[in-house]
Amino acid sequence: MCNYQIESRYELQRLQPYLQDLPRLVGPAAYQALLQAVHRGHIRPGHDLYDGRPLPESELRQGHYMSPWNFQRFLQQAERRPHRCQWCGGKLPAHLLTQHQQPHDHREYIQHHFHSPCWLTRMLAIAVIFGHLPPQQLPMPAFRPLPWPKVSMSWPNSPRRQSSVHIIETVEFTVKRVVRWFASPGKRHWKGR
């Protein structure tokens, strides 16, 4: 059985000298997925990689970086989309797809669901979860304040993008009057009946 405490520590020791060059080393897709996972709060010491919730100490001692329920959800997602990387969402090469189609233990051998740079960044994320790497040492982009928003003139009737809230409610109503509007092709006035 693969112990991810040992595996993540090994990958961290191997990548430690090159940690500041991680964006260039793993590429933009794997690095962007790492940034998104950090931003969502899924990469924190002692927390579940799948949903970011705290893991029990017993799970961490066993070398689990996900709860059994979330790991089952991950396996189902990987089974539904075997042609996609489970870290960055990119298309997997053919040799990884053939590894997925060969008989293997789906709970133990999951590396073929990832590009190799994505697997490295995932191992770094797991190293943070087990406490081998402080999250502050992950190479994050420098903070740059956002520029002041530009004021743009638009037409008063232009549609604006707004967030919508859907409320489902049962409404009873009674029809009291039916109104029909007719328009003549050559006239500009509407006539109601």
C-alpha positions as CSV (number, residue, x, y, z in Angstrom):
1,M,0.0,0.0,0.0
2,C,1.3,3.5,-0.9
3,N,2.0,5.7,2.1
4,Y,1.6,9.2,0.9
5,Q,3.3,10.7,4.0
6,I,6.5,9.0,2.8
7,E,5.9,9.6,-0.9
8,S,5.1,13.3,-0.5
9,R,8.2,13.8,1.7
10,Y,10.4,12.1,-0.9
11,E,9.0,14.3,-3.7
12,L,9.5,17.4,-1.6
13,Q,13.1,16.5,-0.8
14,R,13.7,15.9,-4.5
15,L,12.1,19.3,-5.5
16,Q,13.3,21.4,-2.6
17,P,16.3,23.0,-4.4
18,Y,14.0,23.9,-7.3
19,L,10.9,25.0,-5.4
20,Q,11.2,28.7,-6.3
21,D,11.3,27.7,-10.0
22,L,8.2,25.5,-9.6
23,P,6.1,27.6,-12.1
24,R,8.7,27.2,-14.8
25,L,9.4,23.6,-13.8
26,V,5.9,22.2,-13.9
27,G,4.3,24.5,-16.5
28,P,1.3,26.9,-16.3
29,A,-1.5,24.3,-16.2
30,A,-0.2,22.4,-13.2
31,Y,0.9,25.6,-11.4
32,Q,-2.5,27.3,-12.0
33,A,-4.3,24.3,-10.6
34,L,-2.1,24.5,-7.5
35,L,-2.9,28.2,-7.1
36,Q,-6.6,27.5,-7.4
37,A,-6.5,24.8,-4.8
38,V,-4.7,27.1,-2.4
39,H,-7.2,29.9,-3.2
40,R,-10.1,27.6,-2.4
41,G,-8.6,26.6,0.9
42,H,-8.0,22.9,0.0
43,I,-4.3,23.0,0.7
44,R,-3.8,23.5,4.4
45,P,-2.0,21.4,7.0
46,G,-4.4,18.7,8.3
47,H,-7.2,19.4,5.8
48,D,-8.8,17.3,3.2
49,L,-7.4,17.8,-0.3
50,Y,-10.8,17.2,-1.9
51,D,-13.0,19.7,0.0
52,G,-10.7,21.5,2.4
53,R,-12.4,20.2,5.6
54,P,-10.3,19.2,8.6
55,L,-9.2,15.6,8.7
56,P,-9.3,13.5,11.9
57,E,-5.9,12.8,13.4
58,S,-6.5,9.0,12.9
59,E,-6.8,9.5,9.1
60,L,-3.6,11.6,8.9
61,R,-1.7,8.9,10.9
62,Q,-2.8,6.3,8.4
63,G,-1.4,8.4,5.6
64,H,-4.7,9.5,4.2
65,Y,-4.9,13.0,2.7
66,M,-8.6,12.6,1.9
67,S,-11.5,11.2,3.9
68,P,-12.7,7.7,2.6
69,W,-15.9,9.3,1.4
70,N,-14.1,12.0,-0.6
71,F,-11.6,9.5,-2.0
72,Q,-14.5,7.4,-3.3
73,R,-15.9,10.5,-4.9
74,F,-12.5,11.2,-6.5
75,L,-12.4,7.6,-7.9
76,Q,-15.8,8.0,-9.3
77,Q,-14.9,11.3,-11.0
78,A,-11.7,9.7,-12.4
79,E,-13.7,6.8,-13.7
80,R,-16.2,9.1,-15.4
81,R,-13.5,11.1,-17.1
82,P,-10.5,8.8,-17.6
83,H,-9.3,10.9,-20.6
84,R,-8.8,14.0,-18.4
85,C,-6.2,14.9,-15.9
86,Q,-7.7,15.0,-12.4
87,W,-5.6,18.0,-11.4
88,C,-5.6,20.4,-14.3
89,G,-8.4,19.0,-16.4
90,G,-6.3,18.8,-19.6
91,K,-6.4,15.9,-22.0
92,L,-4.2,12.9,-21.0
93,P,-1.8,11.2,-23.5
94,A,-2.6,7.8,-24.9
95,H,-0.1,5.9,-22.8
96,L,-1.8,7.0,-19.6
97,L,-5.2,6.0,-21.0
98,T,-3.9,2.5,-21.8
99,Q,-2.6,2.2,-18.2
100,H,-6.1,3.0,-17.0
101,Q,-7.6,0.3,-19.2
102,Q,-5.3,-2.4,-17.9
103,P,-6.3,-4.3,-14.8
104,H,-5.0,-2.6,-11.7
105,D,-6.0,-1.7,-8.1
106,H,-7.9,1.5,-8.6
107,R,-7.6,2.5,-5.0
108,E,-3.8,2.2,-4.9
109,Y,-2.6,3.1,-8.4
110,I,-3.9,6.5,-9.3
111,Q,-0.9,8.2,-10.8
112,H,-2.1,7.5,-14.4
113,H,-5.0,9.9,-13.8
114,F,-2.5,12.9,-13.9
115,H,0.1,14.5,-16.1
116,S,3.5,14.0,-14.5
117,P,3.9,17.8,-13.7
118,C,0.4,17.7,-12.2
119,W,1.4,14.7,-10.1
120,L,4.4,16.6,-8.8
121,T,2.3,19.6,-7.7
122,R,-0.3,17.3,-6.2
123,M,2.5,15.6,-4.1
124,L,3.6,19.1,-2.9
125,A,0.0,19.8,-1.9
126,I,-0.1,16.5,0.0
127,A,3.2,17.5,1.6
128,V,1.5,20.6,2.9
129,I,-1.4,18.6,4.2
130,F,0.9,16.3,6.2
131,G,3.0,19.2,7.5
132,H,6.2,18.5,5.7
133,L,6.1,21.9,3.9
134,P,4.7,25.1,5.4
135,P,2.2,26.6,3.0
136,Q,4.1,29.9,3.1
137,Q,7.0,28.2,1.3
138,L,4.9,27.4,-1.7
139,P,5.9,29.7,-4.5
140,M,3.0,32.1,-4.9
141,P,2.9,35.1,-7.3
142,A,3.8,38.4,-5.8
143,F,0.9,40.5,-4.6
144,R,0.1,43.3,-7.0
145,P,-2.7,45.7,-6.1
146,L,-5.4,45.9,-8.7
147,P,-5.5,49.1,-10.8
148,W,-8.3,51.6,-10.1
149,P,-11.3,50.5,-12.1
150,K,-11.8,52.4,-15.4
151,V,-15.1,54.2,-15.8
152,S,-16.6,53.4,-19.1
153,M,-19.5,55.2,-20.7
154,S,-22.3,52.9,-22.0
155,W,-25.7,53.5,-23.5
156,P,-28.4,53.7,-20.8
157,N,-30.4,50.8,-22.2
158,S,-27.4,48.4,-22.6
159,P,-27.8,45.1,-20.9
160,R,-25.7,44.6,-17.8
161,R,-24.5,41.4,-16.4
162,Q,-26.1,40.9,-13.0
163,S,-26.1,38.0,-10.7
164,S,-29.4,36.3,-10.4
165,V,-31.0,34.5,-7.5
166,H,-33.6,31.9,-8.2
167,I,-36.4,31.4,-5.7
168,I,-38.7,28.5,-6.3
169,E,-42.2,29.2,-4.8
170,T,-45.7,27.9,-5.5
171,V,-48.0,30.7,-6.6
172,E,-51.7,30.4,-7.1
173,F,-53.4,32.9,-9.4
174,T,-56.8,33.4,-11.1
175,V,-57.3,34.7,-14.6
176,K,-59.8,37.5,-14.6
177,R,-59.4,38.9,-18.1
178,V,-57.6,37.9,-21.2
179,V,-56.2,40.8,-23.2
180,R,-55.0,40.4,-26.8
181,W,-53.0,43.0,-28.7
182,F,-53.1,43.1,-32.5
183,A,-50.7,45.1,-34.7
184,S,-51.6,46.1,-38.3
185,P,-48.6,45.7,-40.6
186,G,-48.8,49.2,-42.0
187,K,-49.7,51.2,-38.9
188,R,-47.6,52.3,-36.0
189,H,-50.3,52.1,-33.3
190,W,-51.3,49.0,-31.3
191,K,-54.9,48.2,-30.8
192,G,-56.1,46.3,-27.8
193,R,-59.3,44.3,-27.5
